[in-house]
Amino acid sequence: MAESHRKALNGTNRETIRTGLSEESIRAAFLDNLFYLQGRFPEVATLNDQYKALAYTVRDRLLHRWVATTRAYQKANPRTVCYLSAEYLPGPFLGNNLLNLGIEEPTRRALAGLGIELDALLEHEEEPGLGNGGLGRLAACFMDSLATLQVPAIGYGIRYEFGIFDQVIRDGGQVETTDNWLRFGNPWEVRRPAIAYDVRIGGYTEQTTDAQGRFGVRWVPNEVFNGIAVDTAILGHGVNTVNLLRLWTAEAAEGFDFHAFNRGDYYGAVVREVRSETISKVLYPNDEPEIGKRLRLLQQYFFVTCSLQDMIRIHRTTGQPLDKFHEKFSVQLNDTHPAIAVAELMRLLVDEHQMGWDAAWEVTRHTFAYTNHTLLPEALEKWPIPLFQNVLPRHLEIIYEINARFLDEVRLRHPFDTARVQRMSIIDEAPPRFVRMAHLACVGSFAINGVAELHSRLLKETVLRDFFELWPEKFQNKTNGVTPRRFVMLSNPGLSRLLTRTLGAGWARDPSQLRVLERHADDAAFQQEWREVKRSRKEALAARILDRCNVSIDPDSLFDVQAKRIHEYKRQHLNVLHIVTLYNRIKFNPGLDITPRTFIFGGKAAPGYAMAKLMIRLINAVADVVNRDPDVAGRLRVVFLPNFSVKLGHGLYPAADLSEQLSTAGKEASGTGNMKFSMNGALTIGTLDGANVEIREEVGADNFFLFGLTAEEVVRTLAEGYRPWDIYNANLELKGVIDLIASGHFSHGDRTVFQPLVDHLVWHDNYLLLADYAGYIACQEQAGLTYRDSRQWTRMSILNVARMGKFSSDRTIAEYCRDIWRAEPMAVDV
């Protein structure tokens, strides 16, 4: 044993080492884990060895609270929230757990005493590749808030071995590479091989009759594999509650075929294992080809059946009958991905546990609640009947029966309205016929909610109108939120310290206390501190951009940031039109006095989404020209930060001056990036879409840069025959911008590169960029002028933070608990 290790342990109680929170206990436990778990001593330990030793040290303290929480739940048998989500995007665990335990400073000192920098270990940590964007990040925020509010909860999902992809920019375009986030292992997870469930796929069904003459159905699958539980502890902030994130990994029921091996069929000996493990191999395969669609359906069914079987196992340990299942669990469907749960719970109850249909349906329809996350009809999942029958033959039979009974109800309410019956059917009869998963979720859930007030209203008026008219009592709104712990305290420690010094520590758990900041909005000394915090974050981001992108940017310039998934409805190309507008103005008038700006983009495009990938290419092409043109030097800079992630967001949100939220009104469900930016003092330029509407209401119209058509105006404009070609010809500045792009100026003279995008804008423009262009440019001019008045801009920034308390995910979860889940908090003692 190394001498440093022996000295650290000398006179220290072993139990205190395992769970203590003092600097001495943390240092001793770190060395203990470095020695016994990593097989290293400080003099030879690598950075990864050090990171893992610290991670295990922190995890020990989580496990201590986890066991206490589990015991408390077993004793009290509380109602439990189960969150079913195909994605979780938690971000790095180390910093968040140190923050929630309240031991960042003693840990920093403990490591410093060993010559180790905590920041280096935080930077080394791989980010879990378990989600794509807002949907997964929301799920992670909700898990944080459930634990912080001490609500018993389990999050269920898939332990993807590889994330969606790492984004690399080559020749200006997106290239997808493997996100091997597990290459160094994951010290935060605990594998539970004893918690495993059969997953059946394919095959056929046959009717049966038991000894008592009761009719039944037996599913004879083509293949069976196992789902194995892998658990991660989710600790609340400043409490002892540790909830469970249980992710499933797929394995063959029998991994190695010894007889095939003996015959010399070496591939056949392992083929079942390879095929089974594919299910949890990668997040969201490309579902353009048929095999991709099949794998995605398999993934959704895989985690749903494992999760429901696990809930039934837990419920049976309470001694309560299965007809009380819905009293023990409230299960939230996070979008349509887990909607197959409605049919699967019916199958488990009817086929596996011999419950009558009516009793099983009573349990099922009181178990599930459904969150809709989109107003885009194409995003509401539908599965072709032939594919669905091939993969899940028994579930198709169950869905047919659910649908038949449901449509009888519709006919009773609306006799002779065959069009309504066709619209509401779970089965879309248009060839090749589809299963409508959103309809299944609506029929099988006791509550349906949107995620912003505008979104929830539009759901009732558009994509789910028929269901609202049938069951208005089911519909609610639950405006999304984000956790202020990760997205202010962790990502912006300077601002966090200033807030705590000014308000006390309570704001992190009760963000309504931020309102007190309004008293300081005009205080010159406080404003100066506020600007210093922002400046430090901008300098840090500038250093990162120089390192990663080799672009030098000015921290005094206005940091104009748009970071989100690349999509036409999010309109990153409207932002580009503004950049080219400014570029043209400078080229025509080299002495033009404009507010210096740095435009920063981040986000991934779906691998099969050609137009979104072309938008990325355009951003980088414009950046290449603008950043090299001496005429604009010191006034414009454009940067695309590759591989946007939670970790990268930690540096981006606190540094932004202006947050771009440009989605076409009526298209964005909520947005949560808008909240993260505003919580960190960025001002928003945006449309009245998603949660922008409520953010503007909270922070005040004077502290929000508004432009664009409303959702109602968008519908009316399209209905009246929108003609983007006319706008293009009528607005000479806009025409000059588009013509410059079309001319090949940003593509080395090649006029074909961006022609598809140009044609789409001037002839189709489904997302009304040209209709909003003039208003957007005028609003940007106002923002640029306002930025020059540092006192006014700082005042607006302070008021944005002061009035963002509503958008904490704690508030959202409290509303879910009160209005949907009927779940109560339960304190845990250690």
Secondary structure, DSSP 8 states (H G I E B T S, - for coil): --HHHHHHHTT--HHHHHH--SHHHHHHHHHHHHHHTS---TTT--HHHHHHHHHHHHHHHHHHHHHHHHHHHHHH---EEEEE-S------SHHHHHHHHT-HHHHHHHHHTTT--HHHHHHH--------SHHHHHHHHHHHHHHHTT--EEEEEE--SB-S-EEEEETTEEEEE---TTTT--TTEEEEEEEEEEEEES-EEEEEE-TT--EEEEEE-SEEEEEEEEEEEEE-TTSS-EEEEEEEEEEESS---HHHHHTT-HHHHHHHHHHHHGGGTBSS---SSHHHHHHHHHHHHHHHHHHHHHHHHHHHHTT--GGGHHHHEEEEEESSTTTTHHHHHHHIIIIIS---HHHHHHHHHTTEEEE-----GGGS-EEEHHHHHHH-HHHHHHHHHHHHHHHHHHHHHSTT-HHHHHHH-SEE-STT-EEEHHHHHHHTEEEEEESSHHHHHHHHHTTTHHHHHH-GGGEEE----B-HIIIIIIT-HHHHHHHHHHH-GGGGT-GGGGGGGGGGTT-HHHHHHHHHHHHHHHHHHHHHHHHHH-----TTSEEEEEES---GGGTHHHHHHHHHHHHHHHHH-TT-----EEEEEE----TT-HHHHHHHHHHHHHHHHHHH-GGGTTTEEEEEESS--HHHHHHHGGG-SEEEE---TTT-S--SHHHHHHHTT-EEEE-S-TTHHHHHHHH-GGGSEE-S--HHHHHHHHHTT--HHHHHHH-HHHHHHHHHHHTTTTTTT-TTTTHHHHHIIIII-TT-HHHHHHHHHHHHHHHHHHHH-HHHHHHHHHHHHHT-GGGBHHHHHHHHIIIII---------
